[in-house]
Structure formats: C-alpha cells, structure tokens
Amino acid sequence: MRKMSNLSIAAVAVLSVISAAPANAKTCYKKAAVGNALTETLAKFQVDAALLQSVSWGAYGTWVTGNGTPGWSFSPRAYKCEGQAIGWQCRGSATLCKLS
C-alpha cells in the first residue's frame, strides 16, 4: 500500500511539472545538411533548403519564394565549405524552432 502511495505522489509531481510548462514553449530541432553545387553560394543555398525541408515543407516553400520562414525561427547557419575538383561542397547546421 505504501509503495502505491509513493507512486501516486510521484505521478502527481510529474504531471504538475508538465502542466506548469508555458503554453508558448518552442519546439526546436538541431539539424545538419550537405550541399553540392558549382558555386559556394549555391551550395549554401542547398544546405539551407535541406535544413528547412527536414522540418517543414510549408516553410521551405515560402522561403524559396523569398517570403521568409513564417512560424519558424531559422538560426544563423554555420557552414564549412571546401572547393572540389568541380564545384563546392558545404556542410551546414542550424537550430530551427517552431513558434507557437
């Protein structure tokens, strides 16, 4: 009986913590991608496109048209680019957060 009471108290404590979380909490994703293209700028564009596609095709579609990433914060990207025999390869990462 005592074990059951302790479990009940623990369950109530966990539920209290979960319900106390702010309603506007963001869900964030740390993502990485690789882009290959003839120019460094295009390789970085491919990285950005892959990062957005990995979390939201809707945000990607809006971003491609030049209208930003509504509903998402798209942190500054970190790139590491190097020239290849033909073109460039860039590896990049960013944190994307869904804004509620």
C-alpha positions, 0 to 999 in steps of 0.5 A: 500500500505504501509503495502505491502511495509513493507512486501516486505522489510521484505521478502527481509531481510529474504531471504538475511539472508538465502542466506548469510548462508555458503554453508558448514553449518552442519546439526546436530541432538541431539539424545538419545538411550537405550541399553540392553545387558549382558555386559556394553560394549555391551550395549554401543555398542547398544546405539551407533548403535541406535544413528547412525541408527536414522540418517543414515543407510549408516553410521551405516553400515560402522561403524559396519564394523569398517570403521568409520562414513564417512560424519558424525561427531559422538560426544563423547557419554555420557552414564549412565549405571546401572547393572540389575538383568541380564545384563546392561542397558545404556542410551546414547546421542550424537550430530551427524552432517552431513558434507557437 
